[in-house]
Amino acid sequence: MFAVGHLALGYILAKTTSKALRTKINLPLIFFLSVLPDIDVLIPNLNHRGPLHSIIVITLAFIPFFLYYKKQVAPSYVAIVQHSLIGDYFSGGGVQLLWPLATGFFGLNLAPVSQASISVELISFIFAVIILLVTKDMTVLLKPKKENLFLLLPEGAILGSIFLSWGFGLSVELLVAHLLFFTIFAVAILTSLKSTV
């Protein structure tokens, strides 16, 4: 799955979880966590979609947060876990979901540029934008605050998806979706940087 799908699904599922549990979410943090497992592409000698995509590793890392913040951390947990359980399980070469207990890769192995994958990403993106607008989360996201610097990682993930995937047939529709998320996040970051100067 490309960055736009991870970001959209992470936001939608975190928002749904927060509504069900009556908790608040930190929007920049949710977007950050939605793409965080892909930081493995920057770590030498670490398999992409390997240990950092493991639901075991992610769950163990979140235990202290659950103990301290209780249900408040659930939307953040859902945002990061969806990356492996839905996004990368659905498309690509699979993920090491159960590392270190099992080192095999699990997934449906649909090509990221298949019609099914593209459709899931586009529909998720459209729903995410609608929810951002209807719930006024877009306004919240664009308010100047230091947390908006968390959006630097999603910006990098978006650029990576665009430039690394262009040769693999990134559709025009997904390119537009990536550029819209990139623009929204860039405005949020720049607004925050301006307010601190």
C-alpha positions as CSV (number, residue, x, y, z in Angstrom):
1,M,0.0,0.0,0.0
2,F,1.2,3.5,-0.8
3,A,1.5,6.3,1.8
4,V,-1.9,7.8,1.0
5,G,-3.7,4.5,1.9
6,H,-1.9,4.1,5.2
7,L,-2.6,7.7,6.2
8,A,-6.3,7.6,5.2
9,L,-6.9,4.2,6.9
10,G,-5.0,5.2,10.0
11,Y,-7.0,8.4,10.4
12,I,-10.4,6.8,9.7
13,L,-9.8,3.9,12.1
14,A,-8.3,6.1,14.8
15,K,-11.2,8.5,14.5
16,T,-13.7,5.6,14.7
17,T,-11.9,4.2,17.7
18,S,-11.8,7.6,19.5
19,K,-15.5,8.1,18.9
20,A,-16.4,4.6,20.2
21,L,-14.3,5.1,23.3
22,R,-15.1,8.8,23.7
23,T,-11.4,9.8,23.7
24,K,-9.6,12.6,21.9
25,I,-6.9,12.1,19.2
26,N,-3.8,14.0,18.4
27,L,-4.2,14.3,14.6
28,P,-0.5,14.9,13.7
29,L,0.5,11.9,15.9
30,I,-2.2,9.7,14.3
31,F,-0.8,10.5,10.8
32,F,2.8,10.0,12.1
33,L,2.0,6.6,13.5
34,S,0.1,5.5,10.4
35,V,3.3,5.4,8.4
36,L,5.9,4.9,11.2
37,P,6.5,1.2,10.5
38,D,7.9,2.1,7.1
39,I,10.8,3.9,8.8
40,D,12.5,0.4,8.4
41,V,13.4,1.4,4.8
42,L,15.9,3.8,6.4
43,I,17.5,1.3,8.7
44,P,20.4,-0.7,7.2
45,N,20.2,-4.5,7.4
46,L,16.5,-4.4,8.5
47,N,13.9,-6.1,6.3
48,H,11.2,-3.8,4.9
49,R,7.9,-5.1,6.3
50,G,9.9,-7.1,8.9
51,P,10.2,-6.6,12.7
52,L,8.8,-3.0,12.7
53,H,5.6,-4.3,11.0
54,S,5.2,-7.1,13.6
55,I,2.0,-6.7,15.6
56,I,3.9,-8.4,18.5
57,V,6.6,-5.8,18.5
58,I,4.1,-3.0,18.1
59,T,1.9,-4.3,20.9
60,L,4.9,-4.8,23.3
61,A,6.0,-1.2,22.6
62,F,2.5,0.1,23.4
63,I,2.0,-1.8,26.7
64,P,3.6,1.0,28.8
65,F,1.3,3.5,27.1
66,F,-1.8,1.4,27.7
67,L,-0.8,1.0,31.3
68,Y,-0.4,4.8,31.8
69,Y,-2.9,6.3,29.4
70,K,-5.4,3.4,29.3
71,K,-8.1,3.8,26.6
72,Q,-6.7,7.2,25.5
73,V,-3.9,5.4,23.6
74,A,-6.3,3.1,21.7
75,P,-6.7,5.4,18.7
76,S,-2.9,5.7,18.4
77,Y,-2.5,1.9,18.6
78,V,-5.1,1.3,16.0
79,A,-3.5,3.9,13.7
80,I,-0.1,2.1,13.8
81,V,-1.4,-1.5,13.8
82,Q,-3.6,-0.9,10.7
83,H,-0.5,-0.3,8.7
84,S,0.5,-4.0,8.9
85,L,-2.8,-5.7,9.6
86,I,-4.7,-4.0,6.8
87,G,-2.5,-1.9,4.5
88,D,0.5,-4.1,3.9
89,Y,-1.3,-7.4,4.5
90,F,-3.6,-6.4,1.7
91,S,-1.1,-5.3,-0.9
92,G,2.6,-5.9,-1.6
93,G,4.8,-8.8,-0.6
94,G,3.3,-9.5,2.8
95,V,4.5,-8.6,6.3
96,Q,6.2,-10.4,9.2
97,L,3.2,-10.0,11.4
98,L,4.3,-12.4,14.1
99,W,8.0,-11.7,14.2
100,P,9.9,-12.9,16.3
101,L,7.7,-15.9,16.9
102,A,7.3,-16.6,13.2
103,T,9.6,-15.1,10.5
104,G,7.3,-15.9,7.5
105,F,5.6,-13.2,5.5
106,F,1.8,-13.1,5.6
107,G,-0.5,-11.3,3.2
108,L,-2.8,-11.4,0.2
109,N,0.0,-10.3,-2.0
110,L,-2.1,-8.1,-4.3
111,A,0.1,-5.8,-6.4
112,P,0.0,-2.2,-5.1
113,V,-0.9,-1.0,-8.6
114,S,-3.8,-3.6,-9.0
115,Q,-7.2,-2.2,-9.5
116,A,-8.3,-3.6,-6.1
117,S,-5.4,-1.9,-4.2
118,I,-5.9,1.4,-6.0
119,S,-9.6,1.4,-5.3
120,V,-9.2,0.7,-1.6
121,E,-6.7,3.6,-1.3
122,L,-8.8,6.0,-3.3
123,I,-12.0,5.2,-1.4
124,S,-10.1,5.5,1.9
125,F,-8.6,8.8,0.9
126,I,-12.0,10.2,-0.2
127,F,-13.6,9.1,3.1
128,A,-10.7,10.5,5.1
129,V,-11.0,13.9,3.5
130,I,-14.8,13.9,4.0
131,I,-14.4,13.0,7.7
132,L,-11.6,15.7,8.1
133,L,-14.0,18.3,6.7
134,V,-17.3,17.2,8.3
135,T,-15.8,16.8,11.8
136,K,-13.8,20.1,11.4
137,D,-10.6,18.1,12.0
138,M,-9.1,19.9,9.0
139,T,-9.5,23.2,10.9
140,V,-7.9,21.6,14.0
141,L,-5.0,20.2,11.9
142,L,-4.3,23.6,10.3
143,K,-4.1,25.4,13.6
144,P,-0.5,26.4,14.5
145,K,0.9,23.9,17.1
146,K,4.2,22.3,17.7
147,E,2.7,18.8,17.3
148,N,2.4,19.5,13.6
149,L,6.1,18.8,13.2
150,F,5.0,15.1,13.6
151,L,3.8,15.6,10.0
152,L,7.3,15.7,8.7
153,L,7.4,11.9,8.6
154,P,4.2,11.6,6.7
155,E,5.5,14.2,4.2
156,G,8.6,12.0,3.7
157,A,6.5,8.9,3.2
158,I,4.4,10.7,0.7
159,L,7.4,11.9,-1.3
160,G,8.9,8.4,-1.1
161,S,5.7,6.9,-2.4
162,I,5.6,9.3,-5.3
163,F,9.2,9.1,-6.4
164,L,9.9,5.5,-5.6
165,S,6.7,4.2,-7.1
166,W,6.4,6.4,-10.2
167,G,8.2,3.8,-12.3
168,F,6.0,1.0,-11.0
169,G,2.8,2.6,-12.4
170,L,1.5,4.9,-9.6
171,S,-1.9,5.9,-11.0
172,V,-2.7,9.6,-11.7
173,E,-5.5,9.3,-9.2
174,L,-3.2,8.2,-6.4
175,L,-0.7,10.8,-7.4
176,V,-3.3,13.5,-7.0
177,A,-4.4,12.0,-3.6
178,H,-0.7,12.0,-2.4
179,L,-0.3,15.6,-3.5
180,L,-3.4,16.7,-1.7
181,F,-2.3,15.1,1.6
182,F,1.2,16.6,1.0
183,T,-0.3,20.1,0.6
184,I,-2.5,19.8,3.6
185,F,0.4,18.7,5.8
186,A,2.8,21.3,4.3
187,V,0.3,24.1,5.2
188,A,0.0,22.7,8.7
189,I,3.7,22.5,9.2
190,L,4.4,26.0,7.7
191,T,1.6,27.6,9.7
192,S,3.2,26.1,12.9
193,L,6.7,27.2,12.0
194,K,5.5,30.8,11.2
195,S,3.8,31.0,14.6
196,T,6.9,30.1,16.5
197,V,9.1,32.7,14.7
